[in-house]
Amino acid sequence: MMRNIKEKIKIAIALSTLPAVVLAEATGTFVRILENIASFLKALGAAMCVICLILAGFYFMTAGGDEKKLALARQMILWAVVGLIILLVSDPIVKAVESVTK
């Protein structure tokens, strides 16, 4: 069941980037298209991390001592925090690479 949900999330992300591509294409260059897609994906990623944290908290509270549910909740919290860290670190890394390559 979890795999099915992950597949639906991937499809939703792929389809949700289409409006950003069309909008960026109408207003500017290829770089602007990439910037718009990146900003959209960052916002979407942040929202997904928050939703995962809330869902993990729900799993944690309703586990009732079941070790499998507790392990799932801990794993969800871990990966949501890792995702947030990656989102926060991505901009400085891109800017550092840009400054080195110029």
C-alpha positions as protocol buffer text, in pm:
chain_id: "A"
residue {
  index: 1
  type: MET
  ca { x: 0 y: 0 z: 0 }
}
residue {
  index: 2
  type: MET
  ca { x: 284 y: 240 z: 86 }
}
residue {
  index: 3
  type: ARG
  ca { x: 443 y: 174 z: -255 }
}
residue {
  index: 4
  type: ASN
  ca { x: 118 y: 262 z: -429 }
}
residue {
  index: 5
  type: ILE
  ca { x: 104 y: 593 z: -238 }
}
residue {
  index: 6
  type: LYS
  ca { x: 464 y: 671 z: -333 }
}
residue {
  index: 7
  type: GLU
  ca { x: 387 y: 608 z: -700 }
}
residue {
  index: 8
  type: LYS
  ca { x: 86 y: 840 z: -686 }
}
residue {
  index: 9
  type: ILE
  ca { x: 297 y: 1111 z: -519 }
}
residue {
  index: 10
  type: LYS
  ca { x: 560 y: 1081 z: -794 }
}
residue {
  index: 11
  type: ILE
  ca { x: 296 y: 1114 z: -1064 }
}
residue {
  index: 12
  type: ALA
  ca { x: 140 y: 1414 z: -887 }
}
residue {
  index: 13
  type: ILE
  ca { x: 478 y: 1587 z: -862 }
}
residue {
  index: 14
  type: ALA
  ca { x: 552 y: 1523 z: -1229 }
}
residue {
  index: 15
  type: LEU
  ca { x: 215 y: 1657 z: -1339 }
}
residue {
  index: 16
  type: SER
  ca { x: 227 y: 1955 z: -1105 }
}
residue {
  index: 17
  type: THR
  ca { x: 550 y: 2085 z: -1259 }
}
residue {
  index: 18
  type: LEU
  ca { x: 390 y: 2128 z: -1601 }
}
residue {
  index: 19
  type: PRO
  ca { x: 223 y: 2464 z: -1525 }
}
residue {
  index: 20
  type: ALA
  ca { x: 553 y: 2603 z: -1397 }
}
residue {
  index: 21
  type: VAL
  ca { x: 727 y: 2500 z: -1719 }
}
residue {
  index: 22
  type: VAL
  ca { x: 459 y: 2658 z: -1938 }
}
residue {
  index: 23
  type: LEU
  ca { x: 456 y: 2980 z: -1735 }
}
residue {
  index: 24
  type: ALA
  ca { x: 833 y: 3011 z: -1736 }
}
residue {
  index: 25
  type: GLU
  ca { x: 849 y: 2937 z: -2108 }
}
residue {
  index: 26
  type: ALA
  ca { x: 612 y: 3222 z: -2178 }
}
residue {
  index: 27
  type: THR
  ca { x: 806 y: 3473 z: -1969 }
}
residue {
  index: 28
  type: GLY
  ca { x: 1174 y: 3407 z: -2025 }
}
residue {
  index: 29
  type: THR
  ca { x: 1479 y: 3202 z: -2088 }
}
residue {
  index: 30
  type: PHE
  ca { x: 1571 y: 2846 z: -2015 }
}
residue {
  index: 31
  type: VAL
  ca { x: 1746 y: 2953 z: -1695 }
}
residue {
  index: 32
  type: ARG
  ca { x: 1427 y: 3115 z: -1573 }
}
residue {
  index: 33
  type: ILE
  ca { x: 1238 y: 2796 z: -1650 }
}
residue {
  index: 34
  type: LEU
  ca { x: 1480 y: 2599 z: -1434 }
}
residue {
  index: 35
  type: GLU
  ca { x: 1461 y: 2859 z: -1155 }
}
residue {
  index: 36
  type: ASN
  ca { x: 1082 y: 2844 z: -1156 }
}
residue {
  index: 37
  type: ILE
  ca { x: 1080 y: 2465 z: -1148 }
}
residue {
  index: 38
  type: ALA
  ca { x: 1338 y: 2460 z: -868 }
}
residue {
  index: 39
  type: SER
  ca { x: 1147 y: 2709 z: -655 }
}
residue {
  index: 40
  type: PHE
  ca { x: 823 y: 2520 z: -710 }
}
residue {
  index: 41
  type: LEU
  ca { x: 984 y: 2188 z: -619 }
}
residue {
  index: 42
  type: LYS
  ca { x: 1140 y: 2340 z: -306 }
}
residue {
  index: 43
  type: ALA
  ca { x: 802 y: 2467 z: -191 }
}
residue {
  index: 44
  type: LEU
  ca { x: 641 y: 2134 z: -271 }
}
residue {
  index: 45
  type: GLY
  ca { x: 921 y: 1947 z: -94 }
}
residue {
  index: 46
  type: ALA
  ca { x: 888 y: 2163 z: 216 }
}
residue {
  index: 47
  type: ALA
  ca { x: 513 y: 2104 z: 224 }
}
residue {
  index: 48
  type: MET
  ca { x: 564 y: 1729 z: 182 }
}
residue {
  index: 49
  type: CYS
  ca { x: 818 y: 1726 z: 467 }
}
residue {
  index: 50
  type: VAL
  ca { x: 573 y: 1899 z: 697 }
}
residue {
  index: 51
  type: ILE
  ca { x: 296 y: 1658 z: 598 }
}
residue {
  index: 52
  type: CYS
  ca { x: 529 y: 1362 z: 659 }
}
residue {
  index: 53
  type: LEU
  ca { x: 621 y: 1498 z: 1002 }
}
residue {
  index: 54
  type: ILE
  ca { x: 255 y: 1538 z: 1094 }
}
residue {
  index: 55
  type: LEU
  ca { x: 174 y: 1190 z: 965 }
}
residue {
  index: 56
  type: ALA
  ca { x: 471 y: 1042 z: 1151 }
}
residue {
  index: 57
  type: GLY
  ca { x: 354 y: 1213 z: 1469 }
}
residue {
  index: 58
  type: PHE
  ca { x: 11 y: 1060 z: 1418 }
}
residue {
  index: 59
  type: TYR
  ca { x: 166 y: 715 z: 1367 }
}
residue {
  index: 60
  type: PHE
  ca { x: 381 y: 765 z: 1674 }
}
residue {
  index: 61
  type: MET
  ca { x: 85 y: 865 z: 1891 }
}
residue {
  index: 62
  type: THR
  ca { x: -141 y: 583 z: 1769 }
}
residue {
  index: 63
  type: ALA
  ca { x: 121 y: 306 z: 1769 }
}
residue {
  index: 64
  type: GLY
  ca { x: 0 y: 171 z: 2101 }
}
residue {
  index: 65
  type: GLY
  ca { x: 332 y: 3 z: 2172 }
}
residue {
  index: 66
  type: ASP
  ca { x: 349 y: -174 z: 1834 }
}
residue {
  index: 67
  type: GLU
  ca { x: 720 y: -181 z: 1749 }
}
residue {
  index: 68
  type: LYS
  ca { x: 661 y: -187 z: 1372 }
}
residue {
  index: 69
  type: LYS
  ca { x: 450 y: 128 z: 1382 }
}
residue {
  index: 70
  type: LEU
  ca { x: 699 y: 301 z: 1611 }
}
residue {
  index: 71
  type: ALA
  ca { x: 985 y: 207 z: 1378 }
}
residue {
  index: 72
  type: LEU
  ca { x: 788 y: 340 z: 1080 }
}
residue {
  index: 73
  type: ALA
  ca { x: 717 y: 666 z: 1261 }
}
residue {
  index: 74
  type: ARG
  ca { x: 1082 y: 710 z: 1358 }
}
residue {
  index: 75
  type: GLN
  ca { x: 1193 y: 636 z: 1002 }
}
residue {
  index: 76
  type: MET
  ca { x: 943 y: 886 z: 861 }
}
residue {
  index: 77
  type: ILE
  ca { x: 1064 y: 1154 z: 1103 }
}
residue {
  index: 78
  type: LEU
  ca { x: 1426 y: 1082 z: 1015 }
}
residue {
  index: 79
  type: TRP
  ca { x: 1373 y: 1107 z: 640 }
}
residue {
  index: 80
  type: ALA
  ca { x: 1148 y: 1413 z: 666 }
}
residue {
  index: 81
  type: VAL
  ca { x: 1420 y: 1593 z: 863 }
}
residue {
  index: 82
  type: VAL
  ca { x: 1684 y: 1479 z: 612 }
}
residue {
  index: 83
  type: GLY
  ca { x: 1465 y: 1616 z: 332 }
}
residue {
  index: 84
  type: LEU
  ca { x: 1428 y: 1950 z: 510 }
}
residue {
  index: 85
  type: ILE
  ca { x: 1804 y: 1973 z: 562 }
}
residue {
  index: 86
  type: ILE
  ca { x: 1863 y: 1903 z: 193 }
}
residue {
  index: 87
  type: LEU
  ca { x: 1612 y: 2172 z: 98 }
}
residue {
  index: 88
  type: LEU
  ca { x: 1778 y: 2424 z: 329 }
}
residue {
  index: 89
  type: VAL
  ca { x: 2131 y: 2346 z: 209 }
}
residue {
  index: 90
  type: SER
  ca { x: 2051 y: 2333 z: -163 }
}
residue {
  index: 91
  type: ASP
  ca { x: 2054 y: 2710 z: -229 }
}
residue {
  index: 92
  type: PRO
  ca { x: 2392 y: 2781 z: -68 }
}
residue {
  index: 93
  type: ILE
  ca { x: 2546 y: 2488 z: -253 }
}
residue {
  index: 94
  type: VAL
  ca { x: 2413 y: 2610 z: -588 }
}
residue {
  index: 95
  type: LYS
  ca { x: 2535 y: 2963 z: -520 }
}
residue {
  index: 96
  type: ALA
  ca { x: 2881 y: 2833 z: -421 }
}
residue {
  index: 97
  type: VAL
  ca { x: 2905 y: 2627 z: -740 }
}
residue {
  index: 98
  type: GLU
  ca { x: 2795 y: 2927 z: -947 }
}
residue {
  index: 99
  type: SER
  ca { x: 3055 y: 3152 z: -789 }
}
residue {
  index: 100
  type: VAL
  ca { x: 3331 y: 2896 z: -852 }
}
residue {
  index: 101
  type: THR
  ca { x: 3235 y: 2835 z: -1214 }
}
residue {
  index: 102
  type: LYS
  ca { x: 3209 y: 3205 z: -1312 }
}
